[in-house]
Structure formats: structure tokens, C-alpha cells
Amino acid sequence: MRRLNVPLLRGLLALCFALALWQGVVWISGVPRFILPGPGRVGASLWSNAPLLLEHARFTAVNLLVGLAAGVGLGVVTALNLAVSPGARLLLRPMLIFAQAVPVFALAPVLTLWLGYGAASKIVIVMMVVYFPVTSAFFDGLMRLPAPLDDLARMMRATPLRRLVLLQVPNALPSLASGLRLAAVYAPFAVIIGEWVGSSRGLGYLMLMANGRGQTDLMFAALVVLAAQGLALFALMEACARRAPGPP
């Protein structure tokens, strides 16, 4: 019970400190409400606009989760192929590195033009942002098999498939967990950029509309909901990382 309460208590203390600092800045600076509303006004906006925020948050959350799942799945499959195939490493790995030289966010307008303003373009943007860190982290873990385990596989004359399944994959799970943590951090940025570039729904769209109408408290409320989604996603990835077994 104490282990569960200590992190929760620290989080609540940090939240209270952040809110107090926020309110203090508003009081001391005297900044107008339409530029920086206080936490009280943002909380009131959260309450009064709860149905609207929930509707747009649902759209963002679905795009976030589907894009994350697709990016992680594709990244894992790609890393496994790179690990077992020298030909794939020769052909695909330079292409992956070159693809990362072009910022995905710069491709967001093109993806929106090709796939439309609906969910498809947002999912693809999230998938592309998540794909590389997962692939890179998992592939590095697969290729860093400790020398004793490598010698054991050679001595037992293990086939490449058995070596991959029994030794390389278990040894690379901590690296995959690190890739998942990075994916949880990058994915919310990706989905909100996609909604800013072109969308008719979602928290990013709501933030743009609220900003254009001078509803700064609503814009901050949408930002709070997005931050809550990001924290929940990171907590989920952290829980998966903790459950991942260690190296054999």
C-alpha cells in the first residue's frame, strides 16, 4: 500500500505546486484573462464544456491509440526482419535512416491532402512518428546479444529462428520497452499536429477554434485534456515496460 501511495502523493504534490505557481504568475503579472486564464477559470471551462471536450477527446484518443498500435506493430515486425535478414539490413536500414531525415511533421499537409481531413491522415502521422523509435530500439536490442548467450547458441547449433525466439527477443525486451516509452511521448505531439494541419474534429481542432474565438480558457481546457491523455498513455507504456521480463 505504501508503494502505491508514495508515487500518488508525489504526483498530487507536484500538481498542487504547479497550480499554485500558475495562479501566482497570474496574480503577480496581472496578465489579462484572454491571454493567460487562471486555473480556476480553466477548471470552470472544463466543467461547463465537458460534453464538447469529451466528444473531441474521443476522436483524438482513437486516432492516438490506433496509430500507436499500428506503429508499434509495424516497428516490431520490421526490427525482427532486420535481425534475421542481412539483405533486409542492407536495403531497408539505409532507407529508414533517410526517411527520418525528412521530418514527418513536414509531410503532414501532404498526408492530409492524400488521405483527407478524417481519421486516416492522423493515424498515419502517429504511426510514422512512432515507427522509427520502436524499430530502432528493438533492433538494437536484438543485435546486442551478450557473448555468453551467443556462444551458447553456437555450441548448441541453434537455428536462426530458435536463436531469435529463445535468446534475442527475450534479451531485447527492455530495449523495446524503452522504445515504447519514447512512442508514448511522441504520439500525442503527432496526433495534435495532424489535427492542427487539417481536421474537423479532435482536441487540436478545438484548440484552434477556441483560439480564433478568443476563448482562451477553453483552449487551455483542451490542452489539459490532451495532457491527461498523454500521461495516461505514458503510464500504460510504463506498466508494460515493468511487466517485460528481463534478459534470459
KEKE-3310 file (N, C-alpha, C; in steps of 0.2 Angstrom, whole numbers, plus 5000, padded with zeros to 4 digits):
npx = (5004:5010:5019:5011:5005:5015:5021:5009:5006:5017:5014:5002:5007:5016:5007:4998:5008:5011:4999:4998:5009:5006:4994:4999:5008:4998:4992:5003:5008:4997:4992:4981:4965:4961:4973:4981:4972:4967:4970:4958:4948:4950:4947:4933:4929:4932:4922:4910:4911:4911:4904:4907:4921:4923:4918:4927:4939:4937:4938:4952:4958:4955:4962:4975:4977:4975:4984:4996:4996:4997:5010:5019:5017:5021:5034:5040:5039:5047:5059:5062:5063:5074:5083:5085:5088:5101:5100:5089:5094:5104:5097:5085:5088:5096:5086:5077:5084:5086:5073:5070:5077:5069:5057:5043:5032:5033:5028:5014:5005:5004:5000:4988:4982:4982:4975:4964:4953:4949:4950:4960:4972:4977:4980:4990:5000:5003:5007:5019:5027:5029:5035:5049:5057:5053:5056:5070:5075:5071:5077:5091:5092:5090:5101:5111:5116:5122:5139:5141:5128:5128:5138:5133:5122:5129:5136:5126:5121:5110:5096:5093:5080:5076:5086:5083:5070:5071:5082:5087:5075:5069:5080:5080:5069:5069:5075:5065:5055:5060:5059:5045:5042:5047:5039:5026:5028:5030:5019:5007:5011:5011:4998:4991:4998:4994:4980:4980:4985:4975:4958:4942:4938:4942:4954:4965:4959:4949:4956:4962:4950:4945:4955:4954:4942:4944:4943:4951:4951:4944:4953:4964:4958:4956:4969:4973:4966:4972:4985:4982:4978:4990:4998:4991:4993:5007:5009:5003:5012:5023:5019:5018:5031:5037:5032:5038:5049:5065:5082:5087)
npy = (4994:5006:5008:5011:5022:5032:5036:5042:5052:5060:5064:5071:5082:5088:5092:5101:5111:5115:5121:5131:5139:5143:5150:5160:5167:5172:5181:5190:5195:5201:5198:5199:5190:5184:5181:5173:5163:5160:5145:5142:5147:5139:5127:5129:5130:5118:5110:5116:5114:5101:5090:5094:5094:5080:5074:5078:5074:5060:5057:5061:5052:5039:5040:5042:5030:5020:5023:5022:5009:5003:5008:5003:4989:4988:4992:4983:4971:4975:4977:4963:4957:4964:4959:4946:4945:4948:4954:4962:4971:4977:4984:4990:4997:5008:5015:5018:5026:5037:5041:5046:5058:5067:5077:5071:5079:5089:5082:5081:5090:5085:5072:5074:5080:5069:5059:5065:5074:5067:5053:5045:5051:5057:5045:5039:5048:5048:5034:5035:5043:5036:5024:5023:5026:5014:5004:5006:5005:4992:4984:4987:4981:4968:4964:4965:4954:4946:4940:4927:4921:4921:4912:4901:4898:4895:4884:4875:4873:4881:4885:4899:4904:4898:4904:4917:4918:4912:4918:4931:4939:4939:4945:4957:4964:4973:4984:4986:4991:5003:5009:5010:5019:5030:5031:5034:5046:5054:5051:5059:5072:5070:5067:5079:5088:5083:5086:5100:5103:5099:5096:5091:5088:5084:5087:5096:5103:5109:5117:5126:5132:5138:5147:5155:5161:5168:5162:5158:5151:5139:5134:5131:5122:5111:5108:5103:5092:5085:5083:5075:5063:5060:5058:5047:5038:5037:5031:5019:5013:5013:5004:4992:4991:4988:4976:4968:4954:4951:4950:4933)
npz = (5000:5004:4994:4983:4987:4989:4976:4971:4980:4978:4965:4967:4975:4966:4957:4964:4967:4954:4950:4960:4957:4944:4947:4955:4946:4937:4946:4951:4939:4933:4920:4907:4906:4894:4889:4898:4907:4924:4934:4940:4931:4920:4925:4928:4914:4910:4916:4912:4898:4897:4889:4876:4876:4879:4867:4857:4863:4862:4849:4846:4855:4850:4837:4842:4849:4839:4829:4837:4840:4827:4823:4833:4831:4817:4818:4827:4819:4808:4814:4818:4806:4801:4809:4807:4793:4783:4770:4771:4781:4773:4763:4768:4780:4778:4770:4780:4789:4780:4778:4790:4790:4784:4791:4799:4802:4793:4782:4785:4779:4766:4768:4773:4762:4753:4761:4767:4778:4788:4800:4795:4790:4802:4809:4802:4802:4816:4817:4808:4816:4827:4823:4819:4832:4839:4830:4829:4843:4847:4837:4839:4852:4849:4841:4851:4858:4872:4874:4881:4879:4865:4862:4868:4860:4848:4851:4854:4842:4837:4827:4816:4819:4831:4839:4838:4844:4856:4862:4857:4856:4870:4876:4871:4875:4886:4878:4869:4877:4881:4869:4868:4878:4872:4861:4867:4872:4860:4852:4856:4852:4838:4834:4838:4830:4817:4818:4819:4807:4798:4801:4806:4818:4835:4848:4844:4834:4841:4849:4840:4835:4847:4850:4839:4842:4853:4865:4877:4889:4886:4876:4884:4892:4883:4881:4893:4894:4883:4889:4899:4893:4887:4898:4903:4893:4894:4906:4904:4895:4903:4913:4905:4902:4914:4917:4907:4904:4910:4903:4897)
capx = (5000:5014:5022:5006:5003:5020:5020:5002:5006:5021:5011:4997:5010:5018:5001:4997:5013:5011:4993:4999:5013:5002:4990:5004:5010:4993:4991:5008:5009:4991:4991:4973:4962:4961:4980:4983:4967:4970:4967:4951:4944:4951:4943:4926:4928:4932:4916:4905:4911:4913:4902:4911:4928:4923:4917:4933:4944:4936:4941:4959:4961:4955:4967:4981:4978:4976:4991:5002:4996:5000:5017:5022:5016:5025:5041:5042:5039:5052:5065:5063:5065:5081:5088:5086:5090:5106:5098:5085:5098:5107:5092:5080:5090:5098:5080:5074:5088:5085:5066:5070:5080:5063:5053:5036:5028:5033:5023:5008:5000:5004:4996:4981:4979:4981:4970:4958:4953:4947:4955:4966:4978:4980:4983:4996:5005:5006:5011:5025:5031:5031:5038:5056:5060:5052:5061:5077:5076:5070:5083:5097:5092:5090:5108:5116:5115:5128:5143:5140:5122:5129:5142:5129:5118:5133:5138:5120:5119:5103:5094:5092:5074:5077:5091:5079:5064:5073:5088:5087:5069:5069:5086:5079:5063:5070:5075:5058:5051:5062:5055:5038:5041:5048:5032:5021:5030:5030:5012:5002:5013:5010:4991:4989:5000:4989:4973:4981:4986:4968:4954:4936:4936:4948:4957:4969:4954:4945:4961:4962:4943:4944:4960:4951:4936:4946:4941:4957:4950:4943:4959:4968:4955:4958:4976:4973:4963:4977:4990:4979:4978:4997:5000:4988:4997:5014:5008:5001:5018:5027:5016:5020:5039:5038:5030:5043:5054:5072:5086:5087)
capy = (5000:5012:5009:5014:5029:5037:5040:5046:5058:5065:5067:5076:5087:5091:5095:5107:5116:5118:5125:5137:5143:5146:5156:5165:5170:5176:5187:5194:5198:5205:5197:5199:5183:5182:5179:5168:5162:5156:5138:5142:5148:5134:5122:5130:5129:5110:5108:5119:5112:5094:5086:5096:5091:5073:5072:5079:5070:5053:5057:5061:5046:5034:5041:5041:5023:5016:5025:5020:5001:5002:5010:4998:4983:4988:4993:4976:4967:4977:4975:4956:4956:4966:4955:4939:4945:4953:4958:4967:4976:4981:4988:4993:5001:5015:5019:5020:5032:5043:5043:5050:5064:5071:5077:5068:5084:5092:5078:5081:5093:5081:5066:5077:5081:5062:5055:5069:5078:5062:5050:5041:5055:5057:5038:5038:5053:5045:5028:5036:5046:5030:5018:5023:5024:5007:4999:5007:5002:4985:4981:4987:4976:4961:4963:4966:4948:4945:4935:4920:4918:4919:4906:4895:4896:4892:4877:4870:4873:4883:4888:4906:4905:4897:4909:4923:4917:4910:4922:4938:4943:4940:4949:4964:4966:4980:4989:4988:4995:5010:5012:5011:5025:5036:5031:5037:5054:5057:5051:5065:5078:5069:5067:5086:5092:5081:5089:5107:5104:5099:5092:5094:5086:5082:5092:5100:5107:5113:5122:5131:5136:5142:5152:5160:5165:5172:5158:5155:5146:5133:5132:5128:5116:5106:5107:5099:5085:5082:5081:5069:5058:5059:5055:5040:5033:5035:5026:5012:5010:5011:4997:4987:4990:4985:4969:4965:4950:4953:4945:4926)
capz = (5000:5004:4987:4979:4989:4988:4969:4970:4984:4975:4959:4969:4977:4961:4953:4968:4966:4948:4950:4964:4953:4939:4949:4957:4940:4935:4951:4951:4932:4931:4913:4905:4906:4887:4887:4902:4912:4930:4934:4942:4925:4916:4928:4926:4907:4909:4919:4908:4892:4897:4884:4870:4876:4878:4860:4853:4866:4860:4842:4847:4858:4845:4832:4845:4851:4833:4826:4841:4839:4821:4823:4837:4827:4811:4821:4829:4813:4804:4818:4818:4799:4800:4814:4804:4786:4781:4765:4774:4784:4768:4759:4772:4786:4775:4769:4786:4791:4775:4779:4796:4788:4782:4797:4797:4803:4786:4777:4787:4774:4760:4770:4774:4755:4751:4765:4769:4784:4793:4805:4792:4790:4809:4811:4798:4805:4823:4815:4806:4821:4832:4820:4819:4838:4841:4826:4831:4849:4847:4833:4843:4857:4846:4839:4856:4862:4876:4871:4883:4876:4858:4862:4869:4854:4843:4854:4854:4835:4837:4821:4817:4821:4838:4842:4838:4848:4863:4865:4855:4858:4877:4878:4868:4878:4889:4873:4866:4882:4880:4863:4869:4882:4868:4857:4871:4872:4853:4849:4857:4848:4831:4833:4838:4824:4812:4819:4818:4799:4794:4804:4808:4825:4839:4853:4841:4830:4846:4852:4835:4835:4853:4850:4835:4845:4860:4871:4879:4894:4883:4873:4890:4895:4879:4882:4899:4892:4879:4893:4903:4888:4886:4904:4904:4888:4896:4912:4901:4892:4909:4916:4900:4902:4921:4916:4902:4908:4909:4898:4899)
cpx = (5004:5017:5017:5005:5008:5021:5014:5003:5011:5018:5006:5001:5013:5013:4999:5002:5013:5005:4994:5004:5010:4997:4994:5006:5005:4991:4996:5009:5003:4990:4983:4971:4962:4968:4982:4977:4970:4967:4960:4946:4944:4947:4936:4925:4928:4925:4910:4905:4913:4911:4906:4918:4928:4922:4923:4939:4943:4939:4949:4962:4961:4961:4974:4982:4979:4983:4997:5002:4999:5007:5021:5022:5021:5032:5044:5043:5046:5059:5067:5066:5073:5086:5090:5088:5095:5104:5094:5089:5102:5103:5088:5083:5092:5092:5077:5077:5087:5078:5066:5073:5074:5058:5046:5031:5027:5029:5016:5003:4999:4999:4989:4978:4978:4975:4964:4959:4951:4952:4961:4972:4981:4983:4989:5002:5008:5010:5018:5030:5034:5035:5045:5059:5059:5056:5068:5079:5076:5076:5089:5098:5093:5097:5113:5115:5122:5132:5142:5134:5124:5134:5138:5125:5123:5135:5132:5118:5112:5102:5093:5086:5074:5081:5087:5074:5066:5078:5087:5081:5068:5074:5084:5072:5064:5071:5069:5054:5053:5059:5048:5037:5042:5041:5027:5022:5028:5023:5007:5004:5011:5002:4989:4992:4995:4982:4974:4982:4979:4964:4947:4933:4943:4950:4961:4964:4951:4950:4961:4955:4943:4949:4957:4946:4938:4944:4947:4956:4948:4949:4964:4965:4956:4965:4977:4971:4968:4983:4988:4980:4986:5000:4998:4992:5004:5014:5007:5008:5023:5025:5018:5028:5041:5037:5034:5048:5061:5076:5086:5094)
cpy = (5006:5013:5012:5021:5034:5040:5044:5052:5063:5068:5072:5083:5091:5095:5102:5112:5119:5123:5132:5141:5146:5151:5161:5170:5175:5182:5192:5198:5203:5204:5196:5191:5180:5179:5173:5168:5158:5149:5137:5142:5142:5128:5123:5129:5121:5108:5110:5116:5104:5089:5088:5093:5084:5071:5073:5075:5062:5052:5057:5055:5040:5034:5040:5033:5018:5017:5022:5012:4999:5003:5005:4991:4983:4989:4986:4971:4968:4976:4968:4954:4958:4962:4948:4939:4950:4957:4963:4973:4980:4985:4992:4998:5008:5019:5022:5027:5038:5045:5048:5057:5069:5071:5075:5074:5089:5089:5078:5085:5089:5075:5068:5078:5074:5059:5058:5071:5073:5059:5047:5045:5056:5051:5037:5042:5050:5038:5030:5039:5040:5025:5018:5022:5017:5002:5000:5004:4995:4981:4981:4982:4969:4959:4963:4960:4947:4939:4928:4917:4917:4913:4900:4893:4893:4885:4872:4870:4875:4886:4895:4908:4904:4902:4915:4923:4916:4914:4929:4942:4944:4945:4956:4967:4973:4986:4991:4992:5002:5013:5014:5017:5031:5037:5035:5044:5057:5057:5056:5071:5076:5070:5075:5090:5090:5085:5097:5108:5104:5094:5095:5092:5085:5088:5097:5105:5111:5118:5128:5135:5140:5148:5158:5164:5169:5168:5154:5150:5139:5130:5128:5122:5110:5104:5102:5092:5081:5079:5075:5063:5056:5055:5048:5035:5032:5030:5019:5009:5009:5005:4991:4986:4987:4977:4965:4961:4952:4948:4938:4925)
cpz = (5000:4997:4982:4981:4988:4981:4968:4974:4981:4969:4961:4972:4972:4957:4957:4967:4960:4947:4954:4960:4948:4941:4952:4951:4937:4940:4951:4944:4930:4924:4912:4905:4899:4885:4891:4908:4918:4930:4936:4936:4920:4919:4927:4919:4906:4911:4914:4901:4891:4891:4877:4870:4876:4871:4856:4856:4863:4853:4842:4850:4854:4840:4836:4847:4844:4830:4830:4840:4833:4820:4827:4833:4821:4813:4823:4824:4809:4808:4818:4811:4798:4804:4810:4797:4785:4775:4766:4777:4779:4764:4763:4777:4783:4773:4775:4789:4787:4777:4785:4795:4786:4788:4795:4798:4796:4781:4779:4782:4768:4762:4771:4767:4752:4754:4767:4776:4790:4797:4801:4792:4797:4811:4808:4801:4812:4821:4813:4811:4826:4829:4821:4826:4840:4837:4828:4838:4850:4843:4836:4849:4855:4844:4845:4861:4866:4873:4874:4880:4868:4858:4863:4863:4848:4845:4853:4846:4834:4830:4822:4820:4829:4842:4843:4844:4855:4866:4864:4858:4866:4879:4876:4871:4882:4884:4870:4871:4882:4874:4864:4873:4877:4863:4861:4872:4865:4850:4850:4853:4841:4830:4833:4832:4818:4812:4818:4810:4796:4797:4805:4815:4828:4843:4849:4837:4835:4849:4847:4835:4841:4853:4845:4837:4851:4866:4874:4885:4891:4879:4879:4892:4890:4879:4888:4898:4888:4884:4897:4899:4887:4892:4905:4899:4891:4902:4910:4899:4898:4912:4911:4901:4909:4920:4911:4906:4906:4904:4901:4903)
residu = (MET:ARG:ARG:LEU:ASN:VAL:PRO:LEU:LEU:ARG:GLY:LEU:LEU:ALA:LEU:CYS:PHE:ALA:LEU:ALA:LEU:TRP:GLN:GLY:VAL:VAL:TRP:ILE:SER:GLY:VAL:PRO:ARG:PHE:ILE:LEU:PRO:GLY:PRO:GLY:ARG:VAL:GLY:ALA:SER:LEU:TRP:SER:ASN:ALA:PRO:LEU:LEU:LEU:GLU:HIS:ALA:ARG:PHE:THR:ALA:VAL:ASN:LEU:LEU:VAL:GLY:LEU:ALA:ALA:GLY:VAL:GLY:LEU:GLY:VAL:VAL:THR:ALA:LEU:ASN:LEU:ALA:VAL:SER:PRO:GLY:ALA:ARG:LEU:LEU:LEU:ARG:PRO:MET:LEU:ILE:PHE:ALA:GLN:ALA:VAL:PRO:VAL:PHE:ALA:LEU:ALA:PRO:VAL:LEU:THR:LEU:TRP:LEU:GLY:TYR:GLY:ALA:ALA:SER:LYS:ILE:VAL:ILE:VAL:MET:MET:VAL:VAL:TYR:PHE:PRO:VAL:THR:SER:ALA:PHE:PHE:ASP:GLY:LEU:MET:ARG:LEU:PRO:ALA:PRO:LEU:ASP:ASP:LEU:ALA:ARG:MET:MET:ARG:ALA:THR:PRO:LEU:ARG:ARG:LEU:VAL:LEU:LEU:GLN:VAL:PRO:ASN:ALA:LEU:PRO:SER:LEU:ALA:SER:GLY:LEU:ARG:LEU:ALA:ALA:VAL:TYR:ALA:PRO:PHE:ALA:VAL:ILE:ILE:GLY:GLU:TRP:VAL:GLY:SER:SER:ARG:GLY:LEU:GLY:TYR:LEU:MET:LEU:MET:ALA:ASN:GLY:ARG:GLY:GLN:THR:ASP:LEU:MET:PHE:ALA:ALA:LEU:VAL:VAL:LEU:ALA:ALA:GLN:GLY:LEU:ALA:LEU:PHE:ALA:LEU:MET:GLU:ALA:CYS:ALA:ARG:ARG:ALA:PRO:GLY:PRO:PRO)
# end
